[in-house]
Amino acid sequence: MNPHDDFHELDRQECLRLLQRAPIGRIVHTRHALPAVLPVNFCLDNDSAVLLRTSADSELAAAVDGVVVAFEADEVDVTTHSGWSVVVTGCATVVTDPAEHARLSLSVPHLWVAVREEVFIRIESELVTGRQLVGGRTLYGADLSS
């Protein structure tokens, strides 16, 4: 990042702290050899993995199992032109262990639509990056908040 703009790099712990307060994120994966982005509700597990719940027969579950994906969440204040964005990159897997499935069913947010059978997707937090814009100022000192 340019040291003269007002974007600040966030360390891993700050990124994870911010993710805990975001209700919605986006999973980025490959669909038919093209990038695909889906909004999802999620939570973080004790080991900082991103957890989400989806339909067992969904295209998402089939597309991401065993592959590297990105997950992004953010918070933006359009009035002050400030906010943050965090990206988690890591291998996604569909949870198959029955005991783990039972544990996650108590903590992972429920789907907003009814499905017959649900699965959990775990995204390992192998790479966690984030940045924050404070003050709504640009590289050239222009105040964007007015």
N, C-alpha and C positions, 0 to 999 in steps of 0.2 A: 504494500500500500504506500501511497505517496505520503511522506511525512508532513506535507503542507496542506493536505485536506483534513476534514474533520472526521474521517472514518477511522475508527480505532479497532485494531485486531483484538479479539477476545480470546482468552486462554480457555483450555478445555473445561476447567471447572466452572467458569462463568457461563460458557456455552450450555453446559448441562443444567445449570441453575435456571437459565432462561427457558430452556426447553420444558422444564417441569411446569412452567406456568402457562404454556401455550396449549390451547384446547384442540387446535387443528394444525395439521402439517400436510406436506405433499410428498408422496413417494414417486421417485423418478426411476423408470425402468425402460426396457426395450420392448416394443410391441411391433411385430412384423418388420424388424430391422430399423425401426424409427424410434426416437425418444417419445415416451409417454409419461404424463404426469397426472396423478390422481390425488384429490384431497381426501384425507383420512383423519379420524380421531385416533389418538395414541396415548401411550404413557411410557415412562422409562422404567426398566427393571432395576433391581438392586445393583447389577453389574454395568449399568448405563446403556444396556441394549435398548433399542427402540422396539416397542411391542405394539402390534396392531391386530385387530380381529377382522376377519372377512369370511365370506361364504366359502365353504369347502370346494364348491364347483366353480368358483370364480376364475375368470381369466387371469386376474392378478396373482392368485395363489399358484397357478401353474407357471406363470411367466417369471416369477422371482425366486422360486425355490432353488437354492444352490448357486445363485448368481450375485454379482456385486451390483448394488443399487445405491442411489443417493436418497436421502430424506432431508427435507428442508422445512423449517418453521420460522416464522418471523412475527414481529409486531411493529406496526407503523403508525405514527401519529401524523396525519396529513396536515394538521394545523401548524405544528411546529417543525415539520419536515425533519423528524427524528425517528429513530427506531433501530431495530436490530434484526439480523438474519443469521441463522445457524444452519450448517449443513453437516449431516452425518453420512459418511460413506462406509460401506461394509457389506459383507456377505449376508444375504437374506436366506432364511430357512423356514420352512413350515414345521411347526412343532408337532412331533409325532408321539412323543412319550406321554402315555395316559396320565401319569402323576403330574407331570409338568403342565399338561393341558388343564387338569383340575385346578392346579394352583393359579394359573393365569386366568381362569374363568372368574376368579374372585377379584382380580385387580385391573384387568384390561377393560377400558371403556366399552360399553355395548354398542353394537351396530345401530344405526339410525333406521334401518329397515329390517324387517323380519326375514330370516332365512331358515331353511330346514336344518342345515348342519353348518357349523362354523369351525374355522381353524384359526390358529394364531400364527402370526409371522413375526419372527425375531430378526432384527437387523443389528448385527454386531457393530459397535461404535469403534471401528478400527481407525478412522480418521474423523476428527471433529474440528471444524473450523467455524469461525464466526466473525462478524464485524458489526460495529455499532456506529450510527451517525448521530452525533450530538450537536445541537445548536443550529442545525440547518444551514451551515456555511459551506461554500464551495472552495475549491482550490484557490480561486481568485479573490476570496474574501467577501463575495456577494452574499448578503443575508437572504436566504430563501424563505424565511419564516414570515416575511411581511407581505 
